[in-house]
Amino acid sequence: MTFQSKAGEFNGAGLFAAISFDDGKTWSHKRLVTPGGPERIVNGIDRNQFPLSDTRAEHNGYLAAIQSRDGRIQLISSKNHYVFNLAWLKALPEKPISK
């Protein structure tokens, strides 16, 4: 999937968040949900390992999300807990690090 960064477009894969301001007609902001950094192998569910990096996020699992009273979005996957806010989702990330 194609994502935007401050340096332009890049291809990424895995878990991402997106937001629509027109009841789902368009999705103006989307961003990979990943801690980023250089590629490394991490443990996923069912003893499955996967690469995690600036351009690769968690790739499978069950998800649940809610926006807490403080405005932060709490996202829980089968393995991890992510917390971000609307400002983070709308901001463009830096140029992804290559392998």
MONOR-V732807 format. One line per field, one symbol per residue. ss: DSSP state (2 for helix, 1 for strand, 0 for the rest). Layout:
BEGIN
ss=???
END
This chain:
BEGIN
ss=011110011110100111100000000011110000000111102220111100010000000111100000111100001111022222001000000
END
